[in-house]
Protein backbone atom coordinates (compact mmCIF):
# COMPACT_ATOMS: atom_id res chain seq x y z
CA UNK A 1 0.00 0.00 0.00
CA UNK A 2 0.88 3.67 -0.10
CA UNK A 3 3.06 5.07 2.67
CA UNK A 4 1.86 8.36 4.13
CA UNK A 5 4.11 10.34 6.44
CA UNK A 6 3.11 13.43 8.33
CA UNK A 7 5.35 15.94 10.05
CA UNK A 8 5.81 17.18 12.62
CA UNK A 9 4.15 14.62 14.89
CA UNK A 10 3.53 17.27 17.54
CA UNK A 11 3.26 21.03 17.38
CA UNK A 12 2.70 23.48 20.21
CA UNK A 13 1.86 27.08 19.39
CA UNK A 14 0.85 30.29 21.05
CA UNK A 15 -2.46 31.71 19.86
CA UNK A 16 -1.92 33.93 16.84
CA UNK A 17 1.06 32.02 15.46
CA UNK A 18 1.21 30.50 11.98
CA UNK A 19 2.09 26.89 11.20
CA UNK A 20 2.73 24.51 8.34
CA UNK A 21 1.92 20.81 8.44
CA UNK A 22 3.35 18.46 5.86
CA UNK A 23 2.11 15.22 4.29
CA UNK A 24 4.39 13.09 2.09
CA UNK A 25 3.11 10.10 0.15
CA UNK A 26 4.94 7.33 -1.65
CA UNK A 27 2.97 6.96 -4.89
CA UNK A 28 1.09 9.10 -7.37
CA UNK A 29 -2.48 9.76 -6.30
CA UNK A 30 -5.60 11.31 -7.78
CA UNK A 31 -6.92 12.61 -4.50
CA UNK A 32 -5.77 13.88 -1.12
CA UNK A 33 -7.81 14.89 1.87
CA UNK A 34 -7.00 16.79 5.05
CA UNK A 35 -9.05 16.19 8.20
CA UNK A 36 -9.16 17.77 11.63
CA UNK A 37 -10.03 15.57 14.58
CA UNK A 38 -11.35 17.71 17.40
CA UNK A 39 -10.89 16.84 21.09
CA UNK A 40 -14.25 15.03 21.07
CA UNK A 41 -13.04 12.67 18.36
CA UNK A 42 -15.06 14.01 15.48
CA UNK A 43 -13.27 14.01 12.12
CA UNK A 44 -14.03 17.11 10.10
CA UNK A 45 -13.23 17.44 6.42
CA UNK A 46 -10.94 20.38 5.78
CA UNK A 47 -9.85 20.00 2.20
CA UNK A 48 -10.28 17.71 -0.76
CA UNK A 49 -7.25 18.71 -2.77
CA UNK A 50 -5.76 16.38 -5.42
CA UNK A 51 -3.58 19.22 -6.74
CA UNK A 52 -3.15 22.97 -6.57
CA UNK A 53 -4.06 25.31 -3.75
CA UNK A 54 -7.29 25.90 -1.86
CA UNK A 55 -8.15 28.35 0.87
CA UNK A 56 -10.85 28.31 3.50
CA UNK A 57 -10.65 31.19 5.92
CA UNK A 58 -7.44 30.97 7.96
CA UNK A 59 -6.62 27.56 6.50
CA UNK A 60 -5.14 26.79 3.15
CA UNK A 61 -3.69 23.69 1.53
CA UNK A 62 -1.37 23.01 -1.37
CA UNK A 63 -0.78 19.67 -3.04
CA UNK A 64 2.12 19.13 -5.43
CA UNK A 65 1.15 15.76 -6.82
CA UNK A 66 4.22 15.42 -9.05
CA UNK A 67 6.47 15.75 -6.00
CA UNK A 68 4.18 13.69 -3.77
CA UNK A 69 3.51 16.08 -0.93
CA UNK A 70 0.85 18.34 0.47
CA UNK A 71 1.04 21.22 2.93
CA UNK A 72 -1.60 22.54 5.28
CA UNK A 73 -1.16 26.14 6.44
CA UNK A 74 -2.85 27.48 9.53
CA UNK A 75 -2.59 31.22 10.01
CA UNK A 76 -3.38 33.21 13.16
CA UNK A 77 -4.02 30.01 15.08
CA UNK A 78 -6.77 29.84 17.68
CA UNK A 79 -7.31 27.48 20.60
CA UNK A 80 -10.13 25.87 18.65
CA UNK A 81 -7.57 24.72 16.07
CA UNK A 82 -6.20 22.26 18.62
CA UNK A 83 -6.58 18.60 17.78
CA UNK A 84 -5.08 16.11 15.39
CA UNK A 85 -4.68 16.77 11.69
CA UNK A 86 -4.67 13.81 9.32
CA UNK A 87 -4.01 13.55 5.64
CA UNK A 88 -5.27 10.60 3.57
CA UNK A 89 -4.75 9.34 0.03
CA UNK A 90 -6.43 6.55 -1.96
CA UNK A 91 -4.77 3.52 -3.44
CA UNK A 92 -3.63 3.97 -7.03
CA UNK A 93 -6.39 4.02 -9.59
CA UNK A 94 -9.04 3.60 -6.94
CA UNK A 95 -12.24 5.60 -6.69
CA UNK A 96 -14.08 3.70 -3.99
CA UNK A 97 -11.28 1.62 -2.52
CA UNK A 98 -9.44 2.21 0.69
CA UNK A 99 -7.69 5.39 1.77
CA UNK A 100 -4.35 5.40 3.53
CA UNK A 101 -3.91 7.70 6.50
CA UNK A 102 -0.84 9.28 8.00
CA UNK A 103 -0.27 9.07 11.75
CA UNK A 104 -1.37 12.66 12.18
CA UNK A 105 0.02 15.89 13.62
CA UNK A 106 -1.11 16.70 17.16
CA UNK A 107 -1.56 20.48 17.36
CA UNK A 108 -1.93 22.27 20.68
CA UNK A 109 -2.65 25.99 20.66
CA UNK A 110 -2.25 27.84 23.97
CA UNK A 111 -4.05 31.09 24.75
CA UNK B 1 -30.40 16.27 7.22
CA UNK B 2 -28.05 14.10 5.20
CA UNK B 3 -25.24 12.42 7.01
CA UNK B 4 -23.67 9.36 8.58
CA UNK B 5 -25.23 8.21 11.83
CA UNK B 6 -23.43 5.90 14.22
CA UNK B 7 -25.02 4.38 17.25
CA UNK B 8 -24.59 4.00 20.08
CA UNK B 9 -22.10 6.80 20.81
CA UNK B 10 -20.94 5.08 23.99
CA UNK B 11 -21.16 1.39 24.80
CA UNK B 12 -20.00 -0.68 27.73
CA UNK B 13 -19.85 -4.46 27.51
CA UNK B 14 -18.50 -7.35 29.50
CA UNK B 15 -15.63 -9.38 28.15
CA UNK B 16 -16.78 -12.28 25.98
CA UNK B 17 -19.91 -10.60 24.65
CA UNK B 18 -20.44 -9.78 21.01
CA UNK B 19 -21.32 -6.18 20.23
CA UNK B 20 -22.85 -4.69 17.09
CA UNK B 21 -22.23 -1.07 16.14
CA UNK B 22 -24.65 0.56 13.76
CA UNK B 23 -23.74 2.80 10.83
CA UNK B 24 -26.40 4.33 8.58
CA UNK B 25 -25.96 6.90 5.81
CA UNK B 26 -28.58 8.71 3.75
CA UNK B 27 -26.10 10.28 1.35
CA UNK B 28 -26.54 7.65 -1.35
CA UNK B 29 -22.82 6.86 -1.13
CA UNK B 30 -21.73 3.57 -2.64
CA UNK B 31 -18.75 2.71 -0.46
CA UNK B 32 -18.62 2.46 3.32
CA UNK B 33 -15.77 1.87 5.77
CA UNK B 34 -15.02 0.98 9.37
CA UNK B 35 -11.93 2.33 11.11
CA UNK B 36 -10.58 1.74 14.58
CA UNK B 37 -8.67 4.35 16.57
CA UNK B 38 -6.80 3.70 19.82
CA UNK B 39 -5.76 6.54 22.15
CA UNK B 40 -3.04 8.66 20.61
CA UNK B 41 -2.99 6.55 17.48
CA UNK B 42 -3.99 6.96 13.87
CA UNK B 43 -6.81 5.26 12.00
CA UNK B 44 -6.67 1.59 11.09
CA UNK B 45 -9.00 0.08 8.51
CA UNK B 46 -11.13 -2.86 9.66
CA UNK B 47 -13.45 -3.56 6.72
CA UNK B 48 -14.83 -1.75 3.72
CA UNK B 49 -17.59 -2.31 1.22
CA UNK B 50 -17.78 -0.85 -2.26
CA UNK B 51 -21.14 -2.33 -3.16
CA UNK B 52 -24.11 -4.07 -1.56
CA UNK B 53 -23.50 -7.71 -0.59
CA UNK B 54 -19.75 -7.36 -0.96
CA UNK B 55 -17.00 -6.31 1.44
CA UNK B 56 -13.23 -6.58 1.84
CA UNK B 57 -10.98 -7.01 4.84
CA UNK B 58 -8.81 -4.15 5.88
CA UNK B 59 -5.63 -4.33 7.96
CA UNK B 60 -7.15 -5.51 11.25
CA UNK B 61 -10.23 -7.57 10.33
CA UNK B 62 -9.58 -10.41 12.79
CA UNK B 63 -12.25 -10.58 15.48
CA UNK B 64 -14.69 -8.39 13.52
CA UNK B 65 -17.51 -9.11 11.09
CA UNK B 66 -19.66 -6.93 8.84
CA UNK B 67 -22.62 -7.16 6.52
CA UNK B 68 -23.87 -4.95 3.70
CA UNK B 69 -27.43 -5.97 2.93
CA UNK B 70 -28.54 -2.44 2.11
CA UNK B 71 -26.71 0.46 0.54
CA UNK B 72 -27.50 2.68 3.52
CA UNK B 73 -26.32 0.35 6.26
CA UNK B 74 -22.96 -1.19 7.22
CA UNK B 75 -23.07 -2.65 10.75
CA UNK B 76 -19.92 -3.85 12.49
CA UNK B 77 -19.92 -6.72 14.96
CA UNK B 78 -17.08 -6.88 17.45
CA UNK B 79 -16.89 -10.53 18.39
CA UNK B 80 -15.53 -12.16 21.51
CA UNK B 81 -12.53 -13.24 19.40
CA UNK B 82 -11.27 -9.64 19.23
CA UNK B 83 -8.55 -9.54 21.89
CA UNK B 84 -8.55 -5.81 22.64
CA UNK B 85 -11.93 -4.44 21.61
CA UNK B 86 -11.86 -1.26 23.71
CA UNK B 87 -11.42 1.55 21.15
CA UNK B 88 -13.05 4.36 19.23
CA UNK B 89 -14.81 3.09 16.09
CA UNK B 90 -15.42 5.35 13.12
CA UNK B 91 -17.68 4.66 10.18
CA UNK B 92 -17.20 6.52 6.90
CA UNK B 93 -18.56 6.66 3.38
CA UNK B 94 -17.25 8.00 0.10
CA UNK B 95 -18.85 10.42 -2.31
CA UNK B 96 -17.68 10.06 -5.89
CA UNK B 97 -15.92 13.19 -7.13
CA UNK B 98 -15.03 12.74 -10.76
CA UNK B 99 -12.52 9.93 -10.99
CA UNK B 100 -11.86 10.00 -7.25
CA UNK B 101 -13.87 10.00 -4.05
CA UNK B 102 -14.23 12.20 -0.98
CA UNK B 103 -14.45 10.49 2.41
CA UNK B 104 -16.85 11.59 5.14
CA UNK B 105 -17.02 10.30 8.73
CA UNK B 106 -19.71 9.66 11.28
CA UNK B 107 -19.25 10.88 14.85
CA UNK B 108 -17.91 7.60 16.13
CA UNK B 109 -18.79 4.96 18.71
CA UNK B 110 -16.69 4.56 21.82
CA UNK B 111 -16.64 0.95 23.03
CA UNK B 112 -15.35 -0.02 26.46
CA UNK B 113 -15.08 -3.66 27.40
CA UNK B 114 -14.93 -4.27 31.13
Interface residues (C-beta under 8 A of the other chain):
Chain A: X30 X31 X33 X35 X41 X42 X43 X45 X48 X50 X86 X88 X90 X95 X96 X97 X98 X99 X101 X102 X103 X104
Chain B: X30 X31 X33 X37 X41 X42 X43 X45 X48 X50 X56 X58 X88 X90 X94 X96 X97 X99 X100 X101 X102 X103 X104 X105 X107 X108 X110
